[in-house]
């Protein structure tokens, strides 16, 4: 299928908003019968994205207020001050998502479990043994072998390609869902994403 017929989910592995939107995104894709491509990225500062811990304190404080509101609204457990955030690196976790998707494994299950580990279980998703454990739980016996630092060349190429494409099309924050060339920034835009899909489907 062409990219216009798929949802491309650009998201930071450590983004709490991506975590809170993940299960609803998966359900939306399944409900609409649309392929979903997970495309992990970092914050695109070149387009104006600002890492949370570098924002002015009032913005950080309000960010926490909104996280608390949304986690209660959605009934999703979330620690407002997770033990291992900001992460030492998100690239290794991203690499597992990329490799699992490449190999036809359940990248969704790994991705959500990894996000939950960071935001609800106080586990370190930059730790290789932690990632191997999550990979084994969600991907089976092939999972732990997908954890690699540095990233394998083919996985690195996809990671770099995700970043280049996100920058090219104007993404600055995550999650951003792309469908039919249209950008939907934030888990609170999933309703608009679904409207776009159903409209395209007639």
N, C-alpha and C positions, 0 to 999 in steps of 0.2 A: 504493500500500500504506500501511497505517497505520504509525505509529512503532513499534508493538508487533511488527510483522513485519519490521522493519529493525534493523540494528545502528547505533547512533549512537556514533561515536568522538569523544569530547571529549579534545583533546590540545593540549599546548603545542608550537608548531612547533620550539622549541629544546629540548624534553625528550629527553634521551638514552634514557629508557625507552620513549617513544613510537617513537623511531627503531629501537630493538632489537626492538620488537614489531610493527612495521609490516608486514613481508613475511608474517609468520605470520598476522596479522589478515586481510590480503588473501586469503591462501590459504584461511583458515577460512571467510570469507564466500562465496568461490567454491565451496568444497567442499560447503557446506551449502545453497547456492542462496539466500542471504539478501542483500538489498540492503544496501549499506554507505554510510552518510552520514558524511562527514568534517566535523567541527565544531571547528575550531581555536579555542582560548581561551587566556587567560593563567591564572596561578595564582589561585585564588579565595581571597584572604586573608580575605574576609568569612566564609568557612566554616572557617577554620583552616589554610588552605594557607600554607606558609612558603617564600618564595624561597630557593633553595639558599645563596646567598652571605650571607644574613642568619642562617643557622642557626649554633648553637655549633660551634666547630671540631671537636670530636670527632664530631659528626654529619656534618660535611662530609668528614672523613677516612674515616669508615666508608662513606659514600656512594661514594667513589672505590674502596674495596675491593670493594664489591658490583658496581659498574660493570665493574671488571676481571674479576671472576669470571664475570659473565653474558656479557660480550663473548667471553671464551674459551670458555665453555660453548656459546654459539650459533654461534661461528665468525664473528662480525661484527666487522670492523675498527672500532676506536673509540679516539680520542685522549682520554686522561683529563684533559688540560689543553688543550682546543682554543684556538687563537689568538684566536678572536673570540667567546668566551663569557665572561661574559654578553653578550647581544646588545644593541646600541643600541636596537633595536626589533624586535619580532616581528610587528607588525601588518601590515607590507607583505607579508611572506611569507604570512601568514595570508590576506590579501586575495587573493593569487593563487590559493591553494587554493579559496577561496570562489567566485571568479569562474570558475575553470576548471570547477568542479563545476556551477555555474549554467549554463554554456554547453555542457555535455555533453562536455567535453574530459577527458583522462586526468589527473584531479586526483591520483589515487594516485601515478602516476609522478612528477609534479612534486613532490609532498609528500615522497616518499622520497628523491628526488635532492637536494632542498633540505636534508633532515635529514642525509644522508650528506655533503653539502658542508661542513656545520658540524662534524660529529663525526668525520669520517674524512679530510677533504681540506683542513682549515684554510682554508676560504673563508668570507667574510663575508656571511651571509644578510640583513644589514641594508643591504648595498650594492646600489643599484638596478641597476647594470650586471651585477653577479654574478647577481642574480635574473633579469634579462632573458636572460642566457646560459643559465641552467638552464631557463627557460621555453621558450626556443627549442629546446633539446635534447629536451625532453620533451613539449611541447605543439604544436610546429610553428610556422608563421609567425604564427599568432594569439597565441602565448604572450607575447612581449615587451610587447604592448600592454596586457596585464592587470596589469603592474607599475605601481603608482601610489602616490604619497605626496603628499598625504593620500589615504585611501581614497575611491573614488567613493561617493556617497550610498547607493546600493542595497547595495553591499558593506559599507559601514559599518553599515547597518541589520542585516544578517545577523550581522556580528561582534558587535554589541551584543546581538542576540537570543541568540546562542550563550552569551554571558557571563551574561545574565539567566536563561536556562534552566538553565545549570549551577549557578548559585547557588540557584535555586529548588528543584532536586531534590537538593541536598546534596553536590555535587561539590566537592572541595577540592584534589585532586592529579590529575596527568595521567601517563599516559593513563587515562581512565575510559571503559569501554565500557558502553553502556546497551542492554539488550534486554528487551522485555516489562516495562518499568518497574523492572527490577532492575539495580543498579550492580555493575560488576566493575572494581575499581581496580588497575591495574598490569598490565604485560605478562605477569607470572607468573600471572595469573588467566585467561588465554586458554583453558586447559583447562576451567575451570568455565563460561566463556561458551559453549563448544561443547556442553557437557553440557546447559546450559539450552536451547539451540537444538534439539538433537536430541530432548530431552524434549518440547518444545513441538510438534515435528513428529510425535511419536508413533513 
